[in-house]
C-alpha cells in the first residue's frame, strides 16, 4: 500500500513540474540545448512527459482506489461475519437460559 502512495505522489509531482517547465519553455524560449531560440521542441518534450506522467498518475490513482475499496469490502465482510457469530452465540445463550437447550446432553 505504501508503494502505491509513493508512486502516486511521484507521478503527480513529476507531471506538474513537467507541465510548469513546458509553460516556461513555451513563454520564455531559450537557445539552450543547441536549438534555435524559438524552437518548440523543449516545450513539446516537457508537455509530452507531463501527459505521460499524468496518465501514470491516473493509473496509480485507480489502482490505489481499487485497493482501498477492496480492503474496505473485506473489512465489512469480516465485521458482518463477526456480527452473525455474535448473534448466534446470543441466541444460544438465550435458549440455554430459558431451558430449551439443556446443559446435560446425553
N, C-alpha and C positions, 0 to 999 in steps of 0.2 A: 504494500500500500504506500509505503514511503517513497519507493522508486517512482510510482505514478506521480506523486506530488513534485518530486524533483524534476522529472522530465516535463511535466506540465508547466512548471514555473520557468524552466529553461527555454522551452519553445515559445512561451508567451513573451518573455523578455527579449529574446533574440528577434522575434518578429517585430516587436515595437521599435527596437533600436535600428533594425534594418530599414523600417519604414521612415524613421526620422532621418537616417543617413540618405535615403533616396530623395527625400524632400530637400535636404541640404544640397545634394549634388544637382538637383533639378533647378533650384532657385539661385544657387551660388556655384555655378560651374567653375571648375578649376582646370588647369592644364597639367594636372598630376597624372600619373600612370602612363605618360608618354602619348596621351591622346590630345587631339585638338581642344581648344578652350571650350567650345560649345558642343562637345560630344555628349550624347545622351547615354552612352554605354554604361558609365558607372551608376547613373541613376536607375537605369533599367535592370542592371545586375542586382543592385540593392533591393529594388522592388520585387524582383523575382525571388530573392532569398526571403524577403518578408512574406510573400504569398506562400511559399513552400513551408516556412516555419509556422505560419498561421494555420495552414492545413494540418500540420502535425499537432499543433496545439488543440485544434478542434477534435482531432482523433483521440488524443490523450484525455481530453475532457469527456468525450463519450465513453471511453473505456473506464475512466475513473468513476463516472456517474453510474455505469452499469455495475461496477464492483460494489459501490456503496449500496445501491438498491438490492443487489444480491445478498449482501451481508444483512441488511435490514430485514429482508424476507426470511432469511434463515433464523434470525433472532426472533422474529414474530412467530415462526413455526415452533421454535423451542418454547417460547412463552406459552403458546396455545397448548402444547403438549403438557407442560407443567400444570397449567390450569385444569386440564382434563384429568390428570393424575390426582391432583388435589381434590377435585370434585368426587372422583371415585372413592378416595380414602374417606372423605367426609360422609358419603352415603353409607359406606361400610360401617363406620363408627355409629352412625345413627341407627342402623339396623341392629347392631350388636347391643346398643343401649336400650332399644325397645324390646329386645328379646326375640327378634325374628331369627337371628343367627346366634346359635349357642356357641359358647367358647369351648365346649367339650364335644368335639365331633368324634364319633366312633368309627 
